[in-house]
Amino acid sequence: MATRTNPLQFIQQVRAEVAKVVWPTRREVLLTTVMVFIMATLTAIFFFLVDWIIRSGLQLLLNVVG
């Protein structure tokens, strides 16, 4: 069973761990944000095209059969 830590020790441990965090620079955040928007746009375009191709194919098939 885990031993309980008193609140003061807990806060000290949290501060020690937060001090180890390497925060990204403003430039890194900006670049990754732009990359996410680009990838989301490309994904949306891809699925739009796949949907359009499937829809067109089904309409063509149904018009030939019907």
Buried (B, 14 or more C-beta within 10 A) or exposed (E): EEEEEEEEEEEEEEEEEEEEEEEEEEEEEEEEEEEEEEEEEEEEEEEEEEEEEEEEEEEEEEEEEE
